[in-house]
Amino acid sequence: MKTKQPKLHYTARRKRALSDLSGRVAVVTGANGGIGYQVARGLAALHARVVLACRDEAKGERARARLRAEFPDATFDVLPLDLSRRASVEEFVARLIRIAPRVDRFVHCAGVYYPRETTTPDGLPATVGINFVGTVALNEAILPLLSRDGRAVFVTSLVDRKGRVKSTPLADDEPSGYAAYARSKFLLSGYVLKKSVDRAENAPLFVAAHPGITKTPLLSKEKTGPRPLWSRLGHALLYLFTQSPEKSSLPILYAACGNAENGDYLAPRGLFRVFGYPKKIRFPNPVVQAVKTHPEWFADARRTSPE
Ligand SMILES: NC(=O)c1ccc[n+]([C@@H]2O[C@H](COP(=O)([O-])OP(=O)(O)OC[C@H]3O[C@@H](n4cnc5c(N)ncnc54)[C@H](OP(=O)(O)O)[C@@H]3O)[C@@H](O)[C@H]2O)c1
């Protein structure tokens, strides 16, 4: 019987830039759709066993079925993960240890923008609670599982440079819209930078990546609460000029499997870093300065969030 060939684009570029992951385990959060799904495809094409960490298990299973159809020889696992709940993060890590005690690539891709819920069940502002606190809590918990040549990759955003902390990082003083999203990615980028600077010798690498802008379900009606007109019009216009989720997954794949070094930041090379093939960029100045002046903002969120 003829097996179905994967319909991946950018194959020559992938071949040049990305290393094979045969025998390796990669985890992707938010792997059921959007950019995370494309990252999972890219990792499967490199022969990794891929763990799909998904908030909604049914969506995770549907993603696994599609991936299996495209990569019949690959192994995929689905594990439930809700970054808005500390208990779910802990359960996820306990399950992960059982199926994969050693992980080689951990890609933190899950995120929200204008979420319907404004507060997490743990009582934090939702956007920062999920994109920063949940992601960091998860990362700190999985670090002991990462192999010595492993990498933790974080999907941030080109608006990280616009994030501000008015009083404390977790203060509920931003409406749950653009400013909260920018703050969450500012904090996440700062966390990656700080981890890379503080990294012990022989520890896994910490690498940031952003996808530019691409049309995914991130801002779909199903996922978002009320959005101002400027945001709806602005994104409709932006989406006319942006690239596919598959192309947007390339900076993240380069961060995970390319020649990235500790503390690198990969992003599209095009105008305003909105589109284009991946390139190493600098962490934005506001992030660099804040890490120097307020390192406590970027510390392990388990110690900065209310119990
Ligand atoms: N699209 C862009 O232009 C763009 C630009 C810059 C950065 N990004 C970043 O790229 C990442 C992926 O976004 P996307 O555009 O691919 O959007 P997406 O399709 O909505 O993907 C987001 C993923 O995160 C998951 N997720 C949301 N809340 C979660 C929670 N509490 N716990 C666990 N998983 C959760 C979603 O699960 P459900 O499907 O169940 O909601 C989904 O799998 C995000 O970090 C986003 O901030 C995107």
The ligand as an ORCA input file, in Angstrom:
! r2SCAN-3c Opt
* xyz 0 1
  N      -1.182     34.218     15.464
  C      -0.306     35.227     15.576
  O      -0.258     36.143     14.735
  C       0.646     35.267     16.725
  C       1.555     36.336     16.792
  C       2.465     36.370     17.830
  C       2.484     35.379     18.778
  N       1.571     34.354     18.704
  C       1.625     33.324     19.746
  O       1.645     32.060     19.136
  C       1.121     31.099     20.062
  C       0.130     30.203     19.340
  O      -0.978     31.008     18.962
  P      -1.853     30.726     17.654
  O      -1.844     31.979     16.862
  O      -1.464     29.472     17.023
  O      -3.319     30.634     18.286
  P      -4.271     29.361     18.566
  O      -4.511     28.638     17.310
  O      -5.428     29.906     19.308
  O      -3.370     28.473     19.500
  C      -3.272     28.711     20.886
  C      -3.134     27.383     21.565
  O      -3.009     27.621     22.975
  C      -3.955     26.789     23.631
  N      -4.359     27.339     24.926
  C      -5.070     28.466     25.164
  N      -5.286     28.601     26.476
  C      -4.700     27.539     27.081
  C      -4.608     27.109     28.426
  N      -5.176     27.773     29.428
  N      -3.930     25.970     28.687
  C      -3.361     25.254     27.687
  N      -3.444     25.604     26.391
  C      -4.101     26.745     26.097
  C      -5.125     26.728     22.673
  O      -6.023     25.688     23.019
  P      -7.561     25.754     22.503
  O      -7.522     25.434     21.049
  O      -8.248     24.755     23.344
  O      -8.001     27.180     22.746
  C      -4.382     26.506     21.370
  O      -4.002     25.171     21.252
  C       0.533     31.890     21.217
  O       1.449     31.890     22.295
  C       0.408     33.294     20.652
  O       0.474     34.284     21.649
  C       0.656     34.267     17.703
*
